């Protein structure tokens, strides 16, 4: 690989708020090619106001994460990028200059920052959050792109496991941090104890439920029986939270059930 690392960054947006501008500013100066993919139906005026970025979309439709990543990768390669960093709209960097500097230490592997945390040094990890993760384009060319039929859920994990199977590693570098907050998450109280509810859409619940089970089949050695049981019990827990604290109770609960069913029976059906 060429020793000169050229970093492209893609942030995929869906109905972002004004925090997006400051979030992007926390890493844009260290990015060689900045792409903002707008999945907002009808388009977002906040996204259209962003300067010094290439704004992409697919007819103002929500195409999910994997499609947006793969199309952006094609453009980034044409422009000379060697790596791509995937970002969520709700994330911002602290000390991105140091993160960018340390990317050059590991040009052939995936690199990620700590999430809402700080530590010194670097370490190998088995999984990285999607937001802030850097992927070598040469690696992606060898193992294939992001799985588009996954749409949103587990898109990052599928890519990372696929890469690790053929010898690539994930390095988490210290001295920086990615500050990430799930935009829809909120706190409620159950029997006097605070708990978090996600307020995810039915679409998000469907793909999260279906894709994790499909992952069990694609990477059987990475998922234990205990982990599978924990996931299924977790889905029940999510349904209980939905029924107690969220709107659209029926549609969200049915999305989890249908996603789980389709995953078990290997039905690769879109939402």
N, C-alpha and C positions, 0 to 999 in steps of 0.2 A: 504494500500500500504506500502511496505517496506520503512522504513525511509531513507535508503541509496539510494540516487538518482544516477542512472547510465545513463549517457547521451550518446546516439548514435547521430551522425550527418551524414546526407547524403547531398552531393552537387551534383546536376545533371548538366552535362556539354554537350554543343553542340558547337563544333568548338571554344573552348576557346582560349584566347590569354595568354601571359605569366603572366599577372596580376593575373591569377588564383593561382599561387604558393604563392604570398604574401597575397592574400585574405584568403586562407586556413590557412596560418600561424597565422593569427590574432585570430583564435579561436581553432586551433587544439590541443594546449596544455591543454585546459580545457575540451576536449572531451575524453570520455572513449573509444568510438569505432568510428572510422572515416571511412566512406564509400564514395567513389567517383564513381558515375554512369556515364558512358560515352555513350551518345546518338549520338556521332559523327559517321556518316557513314564511315566505314573503320577504325575507331578508331583514337584517338588523341594522337600524340607523347608527347604532354605536359602532358596529363593525365597519360600516362604510365610512366612518369618520377617522379611522386609524390611518396614520401617515407612515410612509416609508415601509410599507408591507404590500405584498401581493395578496389581494383578496380573491378567494376562490369559492365557488359553490357549484351546485348541480341544479340549475333551474330553480333555485330557492326552495329546494326540497331537503328533508332530513335524510341523508344517505348513511348515517351512522359513522362510526370511527374508522373502521378498517378500510372502507372505500376511500374516505378522505385521505387517510395516510398513504395508501397505495398510489393514488393519483398524484399526490404531492411529491412522493418519492420520485416518480417518473420525471416530473418537472425539475426537481432539485438536481437529479443526476445530469440532466441536460445542461444545467447552469454551472456544473462543476463541483457540486457538493460531494463530500466524502462521508459525511455522517448526518443523521437526522435526529433531532430531539423532539419528542412528542410532549405537548403541554395541555393541561386542562385550563379552562377559562378561569377557574377559581384558585389558581396557584400563582405564587410569586416567589422569587428567589431572594435569599440573603447571601451576599458575597458571591455573586455569580462569576466575577472575575477570577476568583480562585478556582471555582469549579471548572471554568473553561480552560484555565492553565493546566489543571490536572488531567483533563481529557487526553492531552498529548502523551501522558505516561502509559495509557492503555488503548492505543489506537485500534487494536484488533478485537476488542471485547466491548460488551455493553457496560455503560457507566451510569450511575445514578447518585443523587444526593440523599442525605437523611431527610426524613419527612417530619416536620415540626420538632426537630431535635438537633443537637449539636454534639459532635465529638471530634477528636483529633485523629489523624492517621487515615489509612484506607483499609478496607477489608472486603473479602469475598462474601457474597450473599447468594441465597438460592432464588430469591424473587425480588423484583423491584416494582414500585408503583409505576403506573403508566405515565403519570405526569412527571416530567423531569428526566426521563430515561433517554439515554443517547444510544442509538444503534448504528453500527458501521454499515454503510450501504453495500459494501462488498460482501458482508455477511448475509444481508437480506437477499442479494442476487443469488447467492449459493443455495440458500435453504428455502427460498420462496417468500412472498410477501405476507402481509397480515391477512388472516382468514376472513373474507368478506361476508360469508354466510353467518358469522358470529355477530355481525352488525355492531354491537357495543360491548356486551358482557364477555369478560375473559379474553379479550383481543390481545392484551399485553402478555398475559400469562402463557397463552398458546404460543406466541412468538418466542418468548424467553425459554420455555421448555424445549421447543423445537431446536433452538440454537444450542442449548446446553447438551442435548443428546449427541451433537456432533463435535463437542469439545470447546465451544465458546463459554466464557464465564461472565458473571455480573460482578462489577466492582463498585462498592459504595465508597465514595470519597468524603472525607471529613473536612472541617474548616468552613463549611457552608451549610445551608439548610433550605429546604423547600417548604414554604408555609402554605399549607393546603387545608381548606375548609370546604366541606361539601355544601354547596349552596342551598340545597333544600332541607338539610338536616336541622332538627330542632329538639329542644329538651322538653320533656313532660314529666309528670310525677305519677308513679304507680305505687299505691299504698305508702305514700310519703317518701319514696325513693326516686331520685331522678334517673330517667332512662332516655335514650336517644331514639327518635323515629326518623326515618329517612325521607318520607313523603315522595318516594320515587313514583314515576309514572307506571301504568300497567305495562307499557312497552319495555321499560327498564327491568321490571320484575320478571317478565317473560324470558328475556334473553339471559339474565343472570341465572335463573333457575334452570333453563334448558342447557345452556352452554357448559355449565360446570359439570353436569352429568356426561355430556359429550366428551369433555376433557378426561373423565375417568377412563373412557374407552380408548381415547387416542394415546394416553400416557398412563397405562395401568400400573406401572411400577412406582409412580409418583403419588398415588392416592391409596391410603390404607383403608381397611374396612371401618376402622374407628373414625377416620376422617369423613368417610361417606355418610356414616350414621350421624355424625355431628352436623354435617351440612343439611341432611333431611330434617333433623330436629330444629335446626336453625330456620328452615323455611316455615315450619309450623309456628315458631316463635314470632317470625315476621308477620304471618297472617293474624296472629292474636293481637299484635300491636296495631295492625291496620284496622281490625274490627273495633278496637277500643278507642283509637286516637286519630284516625285519618279519614279523609273524605274518599269518595269513590271506592267504598269498601268492597263491593261485589266485583267490580271490574279488576281491581288489583289482586284480590284473592284468587279469582278465576285465572288470571294471568300466571300466577305462581303455580297453580295446579296444572294448567295446560302446558306450561313450560317444562315442569317436572315430568309429566306424562310423555311428552314428545321426546325429551331427552332419554328417558328409560327405553323407549321403543325406537330410538334412533331416527326419529322423524325430523328431518332438517327443514322445517317449515318456518317461513317468516311470520312475524307477529300479525 
